[in-house]
Amino acid sequence: MSVMTFEELDLNGTYTYADYLTWTFEERLELIKGKIFNMSPAPARRHQKISRQLFTPISNVLDGKRCEVYSAPFDVRLTPLKGKKRADNQIYTVVQPDICVICDSDKLDDRGCIGAPDLIIEILSPGNTKKEMRDKYEVYEENGVKEYWLVEPNDNAIFVYVLNDEGKYIGLRPFTEDDVITTSILPELEISVAKIFEP
């Protein structure tokens, strides 16, 4: 049975991707370990511009390569049980990263991505700091996202976390406006951090 309004949901309840598919209201939501996180309102103009300044060079580098880049809204379904496809009612985490790069085409289907992207980029906005810095950090680490960039527009800085052999994130030094940022996932990618945060 479809859920027509956000108010019909129990914010203390636990939901799955199967439930998520029945929601027909306009509000954008994410599920993290079965709990609802509201994404409204829409990102501010600066957030959108930063996203574009990251997405465009990544897209250009990937032209003709096997990896693909997507920007929100794009559903990424995660489950800590690696290598196993799960039924919709067994998936408790559905996120919409600002940007994600997926190099395994088997993880892509008509509904988005199932499994961990290779790279996820999240841009902080007022009100989502706790979600991005704690809840998503944990779920991305647990699910094996190889690299997680956390973009902080207030400080014009990017924090990069790389998964080590033990499956734990190691934080690199912050990238600031004097730096050029790259990633081992796309070694030919080089982006001026100053350009990312241009007003």
ZAPAZA-526842 format. One line per 3 residues: their letters; for each residue x, y, z of N, C-alpha, C. Coordinates in Angstrom, 3 decimals. Each point is the difference from the previous one (the first is absolute). Example, Ala and Ser with C-alpha at 12.3 -4.5 7.8 and 13.67 -1.06 7.14 Angstrom:
<sites>
as> 13.190/-5.690/7.800/-0.890/1.190/0.000/0.900/1.200/0.000 ~ -0.350/1.050/-0.720/0.820/1.190/0.060/-0.770/1.090/0.730
</sites>
This chain:
<sites>
msv> 0.842/-1.184/0.000/-0.842/1.184/0.000/0.886/1.246/0.000 ~ -0.290/0.953/-0.893/0.842/1.180/-0.103/-0.285/0.980/1.146 ~ 1.057/0.730/0.379/-0.115/1.039/1.020/-0.021/1.330/-0.736
mtf> -1.078/0.769/0.194/-0.221/1.204/-0.795/0.637/1.252/0.602 ~ 0.132/0.056/1.330/0.540/1.204/0.636/1.085/-0.364/0.998 ~ 0.942/0.906/0.153/1.100/-0.180/0.944/-0.529/-0.200/1.425
eel> -1.109/0.681/0.332/-0.560/-0.061/1.348/-0.502/-1.400/0.364 ~ -0.235/-0.855/-0.994/-0.468/-1.362/0.279/1.111/-0.900/0.541 ~ 1.243/0.433/-0.118/1.114/-0.833/0.449/0.220/0.151/1.496
dln> 0.419/-1.076/0.625/0.409/0.027/1.407/1.503/0.255/0.025 ~ 0.403/1.195/0.403/1.416/0.369/-0.050/0.850/-0.831/0.954 ~ -0.631/-0.696/0.933/0.736/-0.897/0.898/-0.016/-1.439/-0.497
gty> -0.691/-0.232/-1.111/-0.105/-1.351/-0.535/1.260/-0.428/-0.739 ~ 0.018/-1.256/-0.411/1.102/-0.558/-0.785/-0.568/-0.422/-1.349 ~ 0.667/0.460/-1.066/-0.512/-0.212/-1.342/1.046/-0.677/-0.886
tya> -0.488/-0.595/-1.089/0.876/-0.649/-0.976/-0.154/0.689/-1.354 ~ 0.828/-0.428/-0.945/-0.110/0.519/-1.360/-1.362/-0.337/-0.608 ~ -0.572/-1.144/0.370/-1.332/-0.366/-0.495/-1.025/1.040/0.442
dyl> 0.105/0.470/1.242/-0.888/1.065/0.475/0.247/1.291/-0.790 ~ 1.259/0.332/-0.143/0.435/1.227/-0.691/-0.622/0.095/-1.395 ~ -0.096/-1.135/-0.681/-0.558/-0.020/-1.356/-1.487/0.328/-0.034
twt> -0.687/-0.093/1.144/-1.441/0.278/0.037/-0.300/1.465/0.314 ~ 1.025/0.798/0.311/-0.225/1.393/0.393/-0.160/0.864/-1.242 ~ -1.126/0.693/-0.089/-0.311/0.770/-1.207/0.021/1.511/0.234
fee> 0.373/0.442/1.201/0.034/1.438/0.279/1.251/0.636/-0.597 ~ 0.036/1.340/0.003/1.086/0.722/-0.671/1.273/0.119/0.823 ~ -0.097/-0.038/1.317/1.197/0.153/0.839/1.027/-1.077/-0.340
rle> 1.269/0.423/-0.068/1.081/-0.960/-0.232/0.505/-0.504/1.346 ~ 0.051/-1.327/0.121/0.444/-0.622/1.242/1.132/-0.968/-0.282 ~ 0.779/-0.267/1.038/0.980/-1.076/-0.030/-0.296/-0.925/1.170
lik> 0.394/-1.255/-0.144/-0.077/-0.968/1.099/1.424/-0.368/0.396 ~ 0.294/0.099/1.273/1.297/-0.451/0.501/-0.263/-0.984/1.123 ~ 0.319/-1.256/-0.266/-0.265/-1.092/0.935/-1.464/-0.026/0.428
gki> -0.886/0.250/-0.974/-1.431/-0.094/0.229/-0.651/1.255/0.536 ~ 0.788/1.011/0.348/-0.545/1.234/0.572/-0.102/1.085/-1.076 ~ -1.049/0.823/0.087/-0.283/1.030/-0.997/0.824/1.248/0.258
fnm> 0.600/0.522/-1.071/0.688/1.284/0.025/-0.599/0.856/-1.105 ~ -0.548/1.148/0.373/-0.657/0.896/-0.950/1.053/0.862/-0.692 ~ -0.063/0.099/-1.314/0.974/0.771/-0.766/-0.511/1.382/-0.396
spa> -1.232/0.343/0.337/-0.530/1.313/-0.369/0.590/1.055/0.928 ~ 0.123/1.242/-0.427/-0.311/0.514/-1.333/1.089/-0.330/-1.014 ~ -0.229/0.419/-1.230/0.980/-0.242/-1.062/1.300/0.740/0.324
par> 1.145/-0.538/-0.474/1.280/0.658/0.270/0.050/1.432/-0.516 ~ 0.755/0.844/0.699/0.163/1.400/-0.389/0.791/0.100/-1.304 ~ -0.036/1.203/-0.596/0.673/0.202/-1.285/1.499/-0.295/0.096
rhq> 0.662/0.424/1.088/1.445/-0.238/0.119/0.295/-1.499/0.058 ~ -0.826/-0.725/0.714/0.127/-1.460/0.065/-0.051/-0.589/-1.413 ~ -0.964/0.456/-0.791/-0.152/-0.498/-1.369/1.211/0.352/-0.855
kis> 0.530/1.206/0.193/1.156/0.415/-0.796/1.233/-0.831/0.351 ~ 0.220/-0.243/1.291/1.125/-0.841/0.421/-0.153/-1.398/-0.590 ~ -1.205/-0.524/0.042/-0.255/-1.322/-0.570/0.367/-0.023/-1.488
rql> -0.392/1.030/-0.729/0.310/0.069/-1.438/1.511/0.097/-0.230 ~ 0.705/0.772/0.841/1.452/0.179/-0.156/0.753/-1.299/0.276 ~ -0.609/-0.905/0.730/0.581/-1.333/0.221/-0.447/-0.984/-1.074
ftp> -1.294/0.011/-0.298/-0.562/-0.980/-0.930/0.595/0.131/-1.400 ~ 0.129/1.223/-0.496/0.433/0.203/-1.383/1.386/-0.568/-0.275 ~ 1.043/0.319/0.797/1.310/-0.592/-0.298/0.033/-1.519/0.179
isn> -0.771/-0.510/0.965/-0.051/-1.459/0.158/-0.629/-0.624/-1.235 ~ -1.093/0.564/-0.462/-0.679/-0.498/-1.194/0.927/0.052/-1.216 ~ 0.754/1.082/-0.136/0.924/0.139/-1.132/1.079/-1.073/0.024
vld> 0.544/-0.281/1.187/1.047/-1.024/0.123/-0.551/-1.385/-0.320 ~ -1.270/-0.222/0.331/-0.602/-1.328/-0.196/-0.491/-0.238/-1.426 ~ 0.021/1.008/-0.835/-0.488/-0.153/-1.364/0.712/-1.162/-0.695
gkr> -0.767/-1.002/-0.406/0.560/-1.156/-0.690/0.568/-1.070/0.915 ~ -0.118/0.173/1.324/0.515/-0.996/0.954/-1.148/-0.808/0.593 ~ 0.350/-1.060/0.727/-1.035/-0.895/0.522/-0.709/0.559/1.223
cev> 0.639/0.878/0.766/-0.643/0.592/1.177/-1.051/1.015/-0.446 ~ -1.036/0.169/0.825/-1.048/0.969/-0.288/-0.207/0.892/1.212 ~ -0.376/1.266/-0.251/-0.254/0.954/1.080/-1.464/0.422/-0.036
ysa> -0.591/0.129/1.205/-1.394/0.406/0.125/-0.110/1.066/1.080 ~ -1.008/0.863/-0.145/-0.248/1.015/1.024/-1.424/-0.141/0.516 ~ -0.237/0.520/1.195/-1.318/-0.088/0.630/-1.039/0.745/-0.837
pfd> -1.240/-0.504/-0.012/-0.486/-1.176/0.723/0.306/-1.296/-0.761 ~ 0.675/-0.913/0.674/0.380/-1.296/-0.569/0.084/-0.961/1.170 ~ -0.860/-1.021/0.007/-0.068/-0.912/1.144/1.171/-0.980/0.030
vrl> 0.643/-0.074/1.157/1.047/-0.982/0.266/-0.491/-0.871/1.156 ~ -0.203/-1.282/-0.282/-0.476/-0.950/1.008/1.196/-0.753/0.563 ~ 0.126/0.030/1.321/1.172/-0.589/0.640/-0.397/-1.111/0.958
tpl> 0.841/-1.025/0.071/-0.156/-1.063/0.983/1.384/-0.467/0.407 ~ 0.236/-0.159/1.310/1.339/-0.414/0.437/0.414/-1.395/-0.455 ~ -0.962/-0.831/-0.425/0.348/-1.354/-0.446/0.510/0.078/-1.430
kgk> 1.312/0.117/-0.129/0.620/0.219/-1.310/-0.197/-1.207/-0.916 ~ -0.160/0.304/-1.273/-0.054/-1.052/-1.006/-1.341/-0.693/-0.120 ~ -0.975/0.389/0.821/-1.300/-0.656/-0.073/-1.062/1.004/-0.402
kra> -0.768/-0.374/-1.013/-1.156/0.823/-0.370/-1.071/-0.247/1.049 ~ -0.634/1.076/0.437/-1.027/-0.132/1.024/-1.351/0.381/-0.580 ~ -1.047/-0.610/0.541/-1.360/0.382/-0.387/-0.283/1.408/0.512
dnq> -0.952/0.684/-0.637/-0.321/1.381/0.383/-0.351/0.120/1.478 ~ -0.685/-1.037/0.554/-0.403/0.078/1.407/1.119/-0.391/0.962 ~ 1.203/-0.235/-0.535/1.167/-0.293/0.839/1.040/1.116/-0.068
iyt> -0.327/1.071/-0.696/0.919/1.138/-0.146/-0.512/1.130/0.884 ~ 0.846/0.441/0.944/-0.407/1.007/0.985/0.693/1.342/-0.199 ~ 0.865/0.086/-1.006/0.687/1.270/-0.247/-0.132/0.372/-1.475
vvq> -0.589/1.170/-0.231/-0.121/0.567/-1.346/0.408/1.464/0.120 ~ 1.096/0.371/-0.658/0.498/1.372/0.081/0.052/0.610/-1.399 ~ 0.068/1.330/-0.021/0.126/0.737/-1.261/1.221/0.916/0.121
pdi> 1.203/-0.557/-0.217/1.204/0.830/0.114/-0.030/1.148/-1.011 ~ 0.675/1.094/0.349/0.087/1.107/-0.954/0.645/-0.466/-1.294 ~ 1.084/-0.780/0.116/0.695/-0.556/-1.174/0.502/-1.388/0.377
cvi> -0.091/-0.940/-0.931/0.615/-1.309/0.232/0.557/-0.550/-1.309 ~ 1.098/-0.736/0.146/0.661/-0.643/-1.144/-0.078/-1.503/0.218 ~ -0.494/-0.710/-1.013/-0.148/-1.456/0.059/0.789/-0.602/-1.154
cds> 0.919/-0.896/0.335/0.846/-0.620/-1.035/-0.406/-1.435/-0.324 ~ -0.932/-0.567/0.738/-0.485/-1.359/-0.243/-1.413/0.098/-0.570 ~ -0.138/-0.231/-1.283/-1.305/0.167/-0.658/-1.041/-0.985/0.522
dkl> 0.427/-1.115/0.623/-0.958/-0.948/0.576/-0.787/0.616/1.153 ~ 0.502/1.088/0.578/-0.692/0.655/1.113/-1.084/0.972/-0.481 ~ -0.075/0.233/-1.306/-0.957/0.965/-0.537/-1.225/-0.708/-0.562
ddr> -1.164/0.571/0.309/-1.235/-0.480/-0.603/-0.897/1.210/-0.275 ~ -1.210/-0.253/-0.449/-0.883/1.103/-0.376/-0.395/0.877/1.183 ~ 0.167/-0.499/1.227/-0.386/0.770/1.181/1.179/0.713/0.654
gci> 1.198/-0.163/-0.546/1.175/0.670/0.574/1.144/-0.973/0.200 ~ 0.568/0.028/1.206/1.157/-0.838/0.326/-0.352/-0.891/1.179 ~ 0.379/-1.279/-0.079/-0.136/-0.889/1.148/1.394/-0.504/0.349
gap> 0.468/0.396/1.164/1.369/-0.284/0.414/0.782/1.299/0.115 ~ 1.215/-0.126/0.477/0.807/1.181/0.303/0.602/0.624/-1.249 ~ -0.236/1.296/-0.235/0.764/0.712/-1.028/1.475/0.028/0.383
dli> 0.854/0.264/-0.975/1.434/0.104/0.275/0.330/1.314/0.697 ~ -0.672/1.063/-0.411/0.233/1.330/0.567/-1.344/0.660/0.250 ~ -0.137/0.579/1.206/-1.185/0.801/0.324/0.470/1.371/0.454
iei> -0.674/1.028/-0.507/0.267/1.379/0.400/-1.281/0.576/0.578 ~ 0.083/0.509/1.231/-1.123/0.671/0.648/0.400/1.433/0.309 ~ -0.897/0.930/-0.271/0.232/1.422/0.248/-0.841/0.401/1.206
lsp> 0.642/0.520/1.022/-0.716/0.381/1.210/-0.898/1.197/-0.263 ~ -1.189/-0.035/0.608/-0.952/1.110/-0.034/-0.468/0.222/1.426 ~ -0.504/1.200/0.302/-0.549/0.208/1.345/-1.063/-1.053/0.302
gnt> 0.129/-0.650/1.138/-0.987/-0.998/0.396/0.360/-1.428/-0.345 ~ 0.987/-0.227/-0.903/0.332/-1.393/-0.324/1.374/-0.407/0.507 ~ 0.655/0.867/0.773/1.377/-0.271/0.426/0.103/-1.286/0.801
kke> -0.871/-0.189/0.979/0.052/-1.207/0.840/-0.201/-1.258/-0.840 ~ -0.982/0.066/-0.917/-0.297/-1.165/-0.842/1.206/-0.382/-0.851 ~ 0.615/1.003/-0.642/1.122/-0.292/-0.893/1.242/-0.417/0.782
mrd> 0.240/0.659/1.129/1.262/-0.202/0.709/-0.018/-1.242/0.884 ~ -1.131/-0.432/0.468/-0.027/-1.162/0.859/-0.742/-1.169/-0.644 ~ -1.289/0.206/-0.281/-0.822/-1.123/-0.463/0.451/-0.537/-1.349
kye> 0.219/0.899/-0.963/0.420/-0.475/-1.319/1.436/-0.511/0.030 ~ 0.867/0.655/0.739/1.379/-0.486/0.153/-0.022/-1.467/0.430 ~ -0.784/-0.297/1.026/-0.062/-1.373/0.519/-0.536/-0.977/-1.031
vye> -1.097/0.376/-0.662/-0.621/-0.937/-0.936/0.859/-0.173/-1.259 ~ 0.689/1.048/-0.435/0.885/-0.134/-1.157/1.200/-0.878/0.344 ~ 0.535/0.167/1.187/1.119/-0.843/0.430/-0.439/-1.459/0.105
eng> -1.128/-0.251/0.654/-0.507/-1.374/0.183/-0.257/-0.698/-1.326 ~ -0.418/0.757/-0.997/-0.378/-0.593/-1.282/1.140/-0.045/-1.011 ~ 1.170/0.519/0.359/1.163/-0.134/-0.863/0.127/1.032/-1.102
vke> -0.534/1.231/0.219/0.240/1.088/-0.960/1.486/0.343/0.087 ~ 0.730/-0.158/-1.092/1.466/0.108/0.037/0.491/1.385/0.395 ~ -0.709/1.029/-0.447/0.437/1.363/0.302/-1.220/0.887/0.214
ywl> 0.078/0.831/1.052/-1.099/0.885/0.379/0.554/1.406/0.157 ~ -0.529/0.926/-0.815/0.392/1.412/0.108/-1.127/0.747/0.684 ~ 0.368/0.782/1.003/-0.937/0.843/0.722/0.386/1.446/-0.276
vep> -0.867/0.719/-0.712/0.306/1.352/-0.455/-0.612/1.000/0.978 ~ 0.840/0.889/0.545/-0.427/0.981/0.994/0.047/1.401/-0.605 ~ -1.146/0.501/-0.511/-0.010/1.307/-0.667/0.343/1.171/0.921
ndn> -0.315/-0.101/1.289/0.283/1.111/0.909/1.487/0.257/0.150 ~ 0.804/-1.063/-0.070/1.449/0.130/0.160/0.753/-0.167/-1.317 ~ -0.718/-0.198/-1.098/0.628/-0.265/-1.299/1.040/-1.119/0.118
aif> -0.453/-1.113/0.576/0.899/-1.137/0.236/-0.697/-1.302/-0.374 ~ 0.812/-0.988/-0.360/-0.507/-1.337/-0.311/0.744/-1.004/0.866 ~ -0.771/-0.825/0.708/0.557/-1.044/0.848/-0.160/-1.328/-0.731
vyv> 1.103/-0.729/-0.145/0.000/-1.237/-0.781/0.286/-1.175/0.925 ~ -0.849/-1.021/-0.096/0.157/-1.220/0.793/0.171/-1.167/-0.969 ~ 1.071/-0.770/0.209/0.329/-1.118/-0.890/-0.062/-1.291/0.804
lnd> -0.679/-1.014/-0.559/-0.163/-1.280/0.675/1.321/-0.768/-0.013 ~ 0.442/-0.468/1.167/1.238/-0.778/0.054/-0.301/-1.494/-0.135 ~ 1.033/-0.827/0.095/-0.163/-1.446/-0.192/-0.858/-0.649/1.075
egk> -0.119/0.657/1.156/-0.837/-0.530/1.085/-1.452/0.474/-0.103 ~ -0.312/0.757/-1.057/-1.363/0.486/-0.177/-0.336/1.199/0.864 ~ 1.017/0.756/0.426/-0.210/1.204/0.814/0.485/1.221/-0.765
yig> -0.691/1.120/0.198/0.411/1.227/-0.671/1.218/0.614/0.665 ~ 0.917/0.451/-0.843/1.155/0.779/0.413/-0.200/1.412/-0.568 ~ 0.048/0.998/0.871/-0.180/1.370/-0.463/1.307/0.586/-0.508
lrp> -0.032/0.582/-1.199/1.159/0.702/-0.525/-0.007/1.422/0.558 ~ 1.079/0.740/-0.219/-0.025/1.392/0.446/-1.044/0.756/-0.814 ~ -0.623/1.037/0.574/-1.022/0.739/-0.759/0.594/0.647/-1.254
fte> -0.792/0.000/-1.064/0.378/0.703/-1.227/-0.620/1.397/0.058 ~ 0.837/1.032/-0.197/-0.466/1.392/0.062/0.280/0.675/-1.336 ~ -0.280/1.300/-0.071/-0.005/0.707/-1.284/1.343/0.041/-0.722
ddv> 1.100/-0.258/0.688/1.304/-0.025/-0.658/0.302/-1.349/-0.648 ~ -0.878/-0.981/0.212/0.274/-1.379/-0.414/-0.682/-0.374/-1.308 ~ 0.499/-1.085/-0.564/-0.647/-0.699/-1.112/-0.401/-1.359/0.547
itt> -1.271/-0.360/-0.157/-0.487/-1.260/0.551/-0.089/-1.051/-1.098 ~ 0.324/-1.242/0.375/-0.111/-1.132/-0.922/-0.454/-1.213/0.804 ~ -0.074/-1.145/-0.641/-0.420/-1.229/0.667/0.682/-1.188/-0.666
sil> 0.317/-1.018/0.800/0.612/-1.210/-0.564/-0.988/-0.737/-0.902 ~ -1.286/0.253/0.171/-1.014/-0.648/-0.833/0.057/0.538/-1.429 ~ 0.305/1.309/-0.121/0.144/0.649/-1.315/1.299/0.798/0.020
pel> 1.158/-0.662/-0.120/1.278/0.697/0.184/0.234/1.146/-0.978 ~ -0.665/-0.015/-1.148/0.197/1.083/-0.970/-0.824/1.244/0.347 ~ -0.880/-0.116/1.001/-0.825/1.134/0.422/0.821/0.962/0.850
eis> -0.010/1.267/-0.371/0.623/1.045/0.803/-0.924/1.210/-0.024 ~ -0.449/0.418/1.183/-0.914/1.144/0.089/0.585/1.022/0.978 ~ 0.079/1.232/-0.432/0.410/1.083/0.877/-1.082/0.224/1.064
vak> 0.377/-0.089/1.264/-0.973/0.209/1.061/-0.539/1.426/-0.037 ~ 0.842/0.964/-0.328/-0.449/1.394/-0.127/-1.111/0.112/-1.043 ~ 0.127/-0.736/-1.094/-1.018/0.028/-1.071/-1.333/-0.562/0.508
ife> 0.069/-1.043/0.819/-1.215/-0.623/0.543/-0.818/1.022/0.793 ~ 0.702/0.856/0.751/-0.679/0.933/0.895/-0.114/1.421/-0.567 ~ 0.234/0.153/-1.310/-0.138/1.329/-0.611/-1.379/0.577/0.285
p> -0.068/1.307/0.382/-1.315/0.585/0.277/-0.844/0.127/-1.264
</sites>
